[in-house]
Amino acid sequence: MKTEKKTKTVSVNSGDVLKTLANLWPYMWPSEHPKLKYSVVFACIFLVFSKIILILIPYFFKFATDAFGGELQLLSTAVTTPFILVLAYNAARIFQSGFNQIRDALFASVGQHAVRQLAYRTFVHIHKLSLRFHLERHTGGLARIIERGTKGIEAIVRYTILNTVPTIFECTMTIFVIWWSYSLLYLFIIVATIALYIWFTVVASNWRIAIRRDMNASDIEANTQAIDSLLNFETIKYFCNEAMEARNFDASLARYEQAAIKTWISLSWLNFGQAVIFGLGMFVLMMVSVYEVQHHRQTLGDFVFINALLIQLSIPLNFIGSIYREVRQGLTDVEQMFDLLDVQEEISDKPDAYDLQIRGASLCFENVRFSYNSDRPILKGITFKIPEGKKVAIVGPSGAGKSTIARILFRFYDIQSGNVMIDNQDVRDVTQKSLRNAIGMVPQDTVLFNETIAYNIRYGRSDASDSEVRRAADLARINTFIESLPDGYNAIVGERGLKLSGGEKQRIAIARTILKSPPLLILDEATSALDTATEQEIQDALDMISRDRTTLIIAHRLSTIINVDEILVLKDGRFIERGTHTELLAKKGFYASMWERQLKATMAENCEQYVSKINLAL
């Protein structure tokens, strides 16, 4: 039974908000893109024009009303007729809407540029982070942080620049017009109404943000659960655990459901409270205006003007709750993305790192000590050397540290002490890109992209031609199989290559390594999961690509390493035996016992296959 995960509540204080906005500012005002800066400037100009016209619109309504009563005596009768004033009223509304759309269109390029740049930077940064980071994080949760972060940028642009700033500007102008046109009593009432409205909105929205954060946490949990389940589809089928996975997913959805219900209920209370506060303020202002009209201190047009101005103001104020919520939520989401960007690279190039210079690709480990955690050492001072063009195999029980050696060589991790040298160059002194370009890997478990076969082979060298891809496939003994497929090299391999067999995936891995043509090769138990017949075919291909290359073989099946130049036996983080296959058998030590056990297992497997063939023949 999966226990319910407790989500961590993260509060966003003013310091965090200012820090996030400071981090976001270079994307909103990009110094390297003058055109985008011009877009921001012109958008702000159109914003001002739009709000000035918006304030003028109620005046035309007022003048038209007074014109009907004969109380308008500003200009000539021809200009102040109701028809002309109604025309001006509607023309102003059209112009105001047009300026708004131009403003939004100009800001669109700025916002989308910010989204693209920050998403790109995050994507690149994640790929720079260590293997340890990726092993400890849920892919689904990580993808959700990026998705929410990019949406958060859009929310900040849309609500801050396109809604918040215009609303503040409009409220300021409305308060000034009320104060200029009428008495201080009107000014006090409208300021008190707006202040009470904003106070209530902020308090209620803060209450809702906590609920919304719980909903988002449940959403991330449900998304992570779904992705993990889909990635492990076969395992679920093996153990008939569809019902259990469905229950776990439904439990996450149930928590999301409860949080979503609370979110909608809280939104209803927020909207109702806003309506009550604004309605009371509007009622008081209109009652004062009624009193003034009855005592002939205002015209009927003034009453209509005040009403129209308040109704006009209520529209942006109604969105203050959602603006505040979305901006705060957007800042929270963007902050999580910036927190991700703040994660330091565990493995990074030195400031003076240089490209690895390959002369013969000799490899040397000198007294290397390494541990993933300080309380559990993995490698305890190992030393070995692979001369140029030679093959060395490392064997040993599971957990001895064999695959760790390959990860260290690729510099997925840095060692605690000792040296790892390629052609007398410490791998910590050279650039990671040049190091990894010099090494080819055929892993035990080949994971392919859900793309075409050609794409997966060409991944070894992205600029390879079609003929080079076919030649690599032919050398890997898989060209005939590919051409037998209906779509040939354009056949999609499926998620993680699940449409292909283990042997077919291994051949594709070999083909793309051939295409890469590295001077240093690592074979990490490349045939351990294959049957004997397939193993022999794959082994022939591996022998071909490792010819004249410095090769490190991490072996499980000892039959594949009989002819290597040296075999190193690793146990408990140390080499306990070393020598050729013949020499190690003569010692009658740990290697000899491993060989004997595997020989018996192979004989038993061959007998079973032989009996099966006889039974089929009969």
N, C-alpha and C positions, 0 to 999 in steps of 0.2 A: 504494500500500500504506500503510495507516494504521499509524503507529508506536505502540508501546505506551507509554502514559502512565505516568510514574512518580508514584506517590502520595506526598503529603507526610505523614509521620508526625507526629502531634501528641501530645505527652505531656501528661498532666494531673498537675501537681504539687499539693502541699498548698495552696499559695497560690491556684491556679486553682480548686481544689475549694471552698475557703472563700469565694472571690469569687462562684462560681456559686451556692452555697447562700445567700449574702447577697442576691444578685439574686433568687433564687427565694422567699425568705422572705415578702415582701409578698403573694405569691400564695397561700402556704400559711396565712398568718395575716392575711386581708384586713381592714384597719381599717374599710372602708366596709360590711362585712357582718357585723354582730354575731351573726346566727344561725349563720353558718359558724364563728365562734369558739366558740360554745356547742357546736357539733357536735364540734369538736376536743377541748374539755374533757371532754364526756361520753364521747367515744370513749376518751380516756385513762383515765377512771374504769373503764369496762367492761374495758379492757385489764388493769388491775391486778386487778380481780375475777377475770378469766379465769385469770390466771397463779397467783393464790393458790389457786383451786380445783384447778388443774392439779397443784400441788405436794401438795395434800391427797389426790388420787386414789390414789397409791401407798400412802398410810397405810391406807386402807380395805382395800386388797389385803393389806397386812401383817397388819392386825387379823383379817381373815377367815382367813388362813392359820394364825395363832396360835390362833384360836378352835377350829379343827379339832383342834389338838394339846392343847387345854386349857391353853394358856399365857397366855391373855388374861384379865387380872383388873383391868380398868380401871373398868368400870361394871357394872350389873346384868346378869344372864344374859339377860334379855329383850331388852336393847338390843344386846348383843354377840353375838347368835346369828349364825352364818354367813349366814342368810337376810337378816337386817336389814343386815348389813355389805355383802353383795353388792348389795342394793337401793341402799344409800347410794353404793356405788362407781359403779354405772351411772347413778344420778341425778346425781352430781357430773359425770360425763362429759357428760351431756346439757346440764346448766347451763353447763359450761365451753364447749361448742360453741355454745350459744345466745349467750353473751356475746361470743364471737369474731365471730359473724355480725352482731350489733348493732354492734360496733366497726367492722367492715368497711363496713356500710351507712352509718354516720355519716361515715366518712372518704371514702366515694364522692362525696358532694356537694362536699367540700372539694377532692378531687383533680380532679374534672371541671370545677369552677369555675376552678382554676388552669390547666388545659389550655385551656379556652375563652378566658380572659382573655389568656394569653400568645400563643396562636395569633392572636387578633384583633389584639393590639398589633403582632405581627410583620407580619401582612397589611397593616395600615394603614401601618406604617413602610416596607415595601417599595414601596408606591405613592407614598410621598413622596420616594423616592430618585430620583436624576437619570436622564435618558435614557442618559447615558454608562454608568452602573452597569448598566443592563439590557442595553445593547448588548454589554457585556463579559462578562456572565454567561450560563451555560447554564441555560435554563428548567428542564430536567429536574433538574439538580443542585440548583437553588434550591428546587424543590418538595420534593426529598428531604430537604433540611436542615430544612424546616418540618415535614415528616411525622415525621422522626426526633426532632425537638425535642419535639413534642407527645407522642409515645410515651415519650420520655425522662422527661417530667414524670410520666406515669403510673407509670413504672418506679420513679422516686425515691419517689413517694408509697407505692406498693404495697410495695416492698422495704425502704425506710428506716423508714417509720412502722408498717407492718403486719407486718413481719418482723424487721428488725434490732433495733428497740427492744424488742419482746417477747422476742426471743432473748436479748439482753443481760440483761433483767430476769429471765428464767427461769434463765439460767446463774448469775446472782448468788444467786438464792434457793436453787437446788440446792446450790451450794457452801456456803451458810450452813447449810442443813439437814444436809448431810453432816458439816460441822464440829461443829454443835451436838449431833447424835445419836451421832456416833462419834468416833474419835480423829483426831489431827493427821495420822497416816499416810494416812488416807482423803482428808483435805483436800489433802495434798501430791500424791497420785496423780491426783486428779480435776483439780486446777489444772494440773498438768504436762501431763495429757492434752489438756485444752481449749486450753492455750497452744500446745502443739506442733501441734495440729489447726489452730488459726487461723493460726499462722505458715506452715505448709505451704500452706494454702488461699490466703493472700495472695500468697505467692511464685509458686505455680502459676498463680493467676488473673492476676497481672501479666504472666506469660509468655503466657497465653492472650489477654490484651487486645490485645497487639500483633498476634497472628494475627487476632483478631476485627476489628481496625481495618482490616487489609488486605482482609478479606472485605467490610466495609462500603464501602470505597473502590471495590472491584471492582463491588459492587452498584450504587453511584451511577453508575459509568462505563457499566454495561450499561443502566441506566435512561435515562441521558442519550442514549445511542446509539439506544435504541428510540424515544424521543420525537422526536428529531431526524429519524429515518428516517420516522416516521409523518407528521410535519408536512410533509415533503418528498416525499410519496407520488407526486405527479405527476412531479416531476423524476426520481425513480428510474425510473418507467415510461418517460419520454422516452428515457433513455439505457440502458435494459435492464440496470440495475445491481442487480437484486434479489439476484443471487448474491453480489456484492461486499458489499452491506449485510448479508446473512446471515452472510458470513464474519466481518465486523467485529463483529457482534453475538455470534457464537459465540466469537470470541476473548475478548471481555469475559466471557462466561459461563464460558469455560474457566478464566480467572483466578479467577473467583468459585468455581468448582467446586473448584479446588486449595486455595484458602483455607478453604472450607467443610469439606473432608476433614480438613485439619490441625486445624480447630476441633473436630471431633467426636473425633478421635484424642486431642487434648490433654484433652478433657473426660473421656474414659475413664481416662486416667492420673490426672487429678485425683480422680475418684470412687474409683478403686482405692487411691490413697494415703490418702485420708480414711478409707476402710474399714479399712485396715491399722492406722493410728494409733489410731482409736477402738476397734477390736477388741482391740488389745494393752492399752490402758488398761482396758477393761472386763474383760479376762482377769485382769489383776493384781488389780483390786478384788475380783472374785468369788473369786479364790483366797484372798485375805486373809479374806474373809467366810466361806469354807468352813472355814478354819483356826479362826476364832473360834467357829463353830457347833459344830465337833467338840470344842472345849474348853469348851463350855457357857457361853461368854461372850456369845453371841448366840442368838436364837431362829431357827427356820426362817423365821419371818415377816420377820426382818431381812434374811436372804439374799434372799428374794423382793422385799422393799422396795428394796434396793440395785439388784437387777437391773431391776425395773420403772422405777425412777427414771432409770437410765442409758439404758434403751431409749427412755423418754419424752424424754430430753434429746437422744438421737441424731437424732430427727426434725428439730428446727430446725437442729441443727448440720450435718446433711446438706445443708441449703440455703445454708450460709454461702458456699460457692463461687459458686453462682448469684446469691446476694444481692450479694456483693461485685462480681462481674462486671457484673451488671445495673445496680447503682448507679453503678459507675465508668463504664460505657458510657452510662447515662442522663445522668450529669453531663457526659460528653464531648459528647453530642448536644445537651443543653440549652446547654452552653457555646458550641457553634457557632451556636445560635440567638441567644444573647445577643451573640455577636460580630457577627452580622448586625444586631442592634438597635443596636450601637455604631457602625455605619457612619454617618458624618455626612452629613446632607443637603447636597448640593452647592448646591442652590438652596433658599433658605428666605426666609420673609417677615421683614422688619425688625420689631423690637419695636414700632415706632410705625407700622407699615404700615396704610393705610386702604383702604377699598373704592374702586375706580375709579369716578369720576363721569363718565358719558358725557353730553356735550352735543351734539356733532355727529360724533364718532368720526373726527376728523382724525388722520392718522398722520404721524410725522416721524422719520426717521433722521438723526442729526447726526454726521458724521465717525466712523462706527462701525468699529471694528477688532475682529476676532475670529479666534481660531485654536483648533482642537481640541487641537493640540499646539504647544508654543512654537516648534518648529523648522519648522512648516508653516502660515504665515498663510493664512487663507481670505478674509476681507474686509479690505481695505486702505484704510480711511478713506472709506466710502461715505456719501453724503448724498442724501436725496430726501424729498419731501413729497407726501402724498396729501390734498388738501383734502376737506372733508366731502362725502360723496355722490359723489365722483369715482372713476374707475377708472384704475389704473396697472398696466401689465404689465412684468414683468422677463423678458427673454429672454437667451439666451447658450448657449454649448456646455456639455456635461456636465462637472461638476466645477468650474464657475465660482463656485458658492456660492449658487445661487438658492434651493434648499430650506433652506439654512442660515438665510436671512433669515426664513423662516416659523418655524423652530424658535426663533430668537431672539425673535421677536415673541410667541410662546407662552411664552417664558421657560423653555424646556427647558434653555437654557444662558444664562449671563451673559456679556456682552461685556467685553473687556479695557479698552476706552476708548470714549468717545463717549457718546451718549444716544439712547434710543429712547423717543419720547413719543407718548402718545395724549391728545388734547385738552390738550396742555401738561402732562401728568402723566407723570413717568418711570415706566416699567413696574417698575423696581426698588423704587419707593416704595409701590406698591399691593399688595394681597393677590393671590396667585396665583389664588385662586378667582374673585375678581371680574374679574380680567384675562381668564381663559379663558372665563368666562361671556359676555364681551362679544365674543368672536371665534368665528366659524363657520369650519369647515374642510371642504372637499371635496378629499380627497387623490387622488393619482394611482392608488394601489393601495388600494382600499377593503377593509378586513378586517372581516368581520361576525362576530358571536357565533353559535355553533351553537345558535341559538334560533329562535323564530318570526319571520316578517317583521314582524309588529306590534311585537314586542319590540325589534327592531333599529331600526325607525323611531322608536318611542317613546323610544329611548335619547337622542334629542335633547332631550326634556323628559319626564321620567318621570311627571309628573302629568297628561299630556295625555289627553284623552278619546278614545274610539274614533272619534268624528266628526272630531276634529281630526287624528287619524292618517290617516284616509281623505282628508281635504281636502289634507293635505301630500303624500300619495301621488298624488293627482289633479294637483296643481300640478307634481309632478315627472314627470308623464306615465308613471306606472307602475301606476296604479289598475286600469286595464283588464286588464293582464297578471296582477296579483295575483288579481283576481276570477275569472279564467279557470282558476286552479289548483283542484284538488279540495278542498284544505283552506283556500284563500283566504289570509287574513291569518294563519292558524294554521299555515301551511306552514313546515316546518323548513328553514333555508337550508344546513345542513351545516357541517362544519368550515371556518372562515374564509370561509364563503359559497360553497363550491365547487359547490353544486348550481345556482348561478345563473351567467349569463353576465357578462362584464365590464360590458356596458351596463346590465344589470339591477342589478348591485351598485352602479354609479355612481348610478343613479336612486334607490336606497334611501338612499345617502349624501346625495344632494341633498334627499330628503324629510325626513330627520332634521335636516338643517341648516335647512330651511324651518320645521320644528317648533320648533327652537331660537330662530329669528328674531333673530339677532345683529345689532348695528349695524355690525360690522366683519367683512368676509368675505375669506377666503383661498381661492383656487382654485389648488391645486398640481398643475399639469399634469394637470387632471382629465379630459382627453379624449385624451391622447397615445397611449394603448394601444388605442383604439377604431378601427373601420373608419370610412370617410368618411360612410356613411349614418347609422350610429349616432351618430357625432360630431355631426352636424348636429342630431339630435333632442336629444342631451344639451346641446348648446350653446344651443338654444332655452330649455331649462329653466334653464340657468345664467344666461342673460341676464335671465330673469324674476326669479330670486331676488336677483340683484345690482342690480336697478333701485333707485335712490335709496339704495343702501348704499355706504359707503366700501369699495372692493374692491381687493385686491392680487391680481394674476393672475401666477402663475409659469407661463409658457407654453413649450410645445415646438412646437406647430403654430401658425405665425404667422397663418394664416387666421382664427384664432379671436379675434384681438386687433386687427383692423383699425380698429374703431370706438372703441377706448379713448381716454382723454384724453391719456395720455402713455405712451410706451414707453421703457424703460431697457434698454440693452444692456450686460450684465455679462460681463466677460472677465478672467480672472486676478485676481479679487477687486476689480476697479475698473469703474466705468461709463465706457465708452469712447464711447458715443453716447447721445443722448436726444432725444426729439421725438415728433411724431405719425407715423403710418404713412406718410403722404404726404411729410412732411419728411425722414424717414430714407431713403426710396427716392430722393429727390432728391439726397441727399448721396452716393449710390453708394458707400457704405462697407461695413462689416462686416454690418450689418443687410440691406442691399440684396443682398449675396451670399448670405446665408442665405435670403432670400425667393426668390431665383432658383432655388437648389437645391431648395427645397421645392416650388416651382411646377412644376419639371420632374418631380419625383417624383410629384406629384399627377396630372399629365397622363398619365404612364406608367401609373399605377394605374387611372385612368379608362379608358384605352384597353384595358387588359387586361380590365376588367370589361365593356366594350362588346363586345369580341371574344368573350368567354365567353357573353354573352347571345345573340349571333348564332349561335354554334355550337350552343347549346341549342335555338334556334328551328329550325335546319336539321335 
